[in-house]
């Protein structure tokens, strides 16, 4: 894709504004990850309009924008009643794809709650077939060029191109934990009948206590402070959307631990089609154990790291 990066994000526009509802909080007391992605998806509607595609998300659309992958850097907690807004701009533009940047910002302080980079494809609405951007969209994209703030750039996860290895057969062979399973209802799908993007990260979030229990007790027991109120949080996420389930399609999430250091654990989650064995999507996350009273990261001691390393699945990747 062609680089459109400038020296500052001057071309970014506001695409969403609102706040955090109490029903959007998880048991850690902050906004659940699924709602970051839901707000990003809503913000893409505004960005599409700015790119000359105001009807891209209507049921009658002939073309739309389909997410290929996302990188999310969670930077500052968003708690109940926090006012937020989102800006968006274009980082790169290819023949039929674009990389865009959305910043979810705490409106009262200007601090970034999350930086979200999304690779979008310009596709036919009915069958998701890519086709080139119009000349008008290209011209408009030039005026929306932006740059990623240095402190909001990807930190622990690469953006390098990758071929996913996810499949049901590989999950069985590796012994990955069955984290979640179910089927998608019409309320969980968009106007084209495809799964809404927040469903992947949301289903992982719903099942994560099972995987976290495999190492959290070890982290707490080895900690000098032994905090009484312990939870977890994700610092960074990369999600590949490989296919889009439709209403009535089934799924299961298979997960495992891929790495650990003194600060965080690296986990991989595959969303799979149990009927065909193929992957709907794949994701990698960097997560921490959190002292919920002090709101600080719990250091993973050498002793705890040794316990967690015994649970690592060799070769586990996106």
Secondary structure, 3 states (H helix, E strand, C coil): CEECCCCCCCCCEEEEEEECCHHHECCCCCECHHHHHHHHHHHHHHHHHHCCCCCCCCCCCCEEEEEEEEEEEECCCCCCCCEEEEEEEEEEECCCEEEEEEEEEECCCCCEEEEEEEEEEEEECCCCCECCCCHHHHHHHHHCECCCCHHHCCCCCCCCCCCCCCCHHHHHHHCCEEEEEEECCHHHECCCCEECCHHHHHHHHHHHHHHHCCCHHHHHHHCCCCCCCEEEEEEEEEEEECCCCECCCEEEEEEEEEEECCCCEEEEEEEECCCCCCEEEEEEEEEEEEECCCCEECCCCHHHHHHHHCCECCCCCC
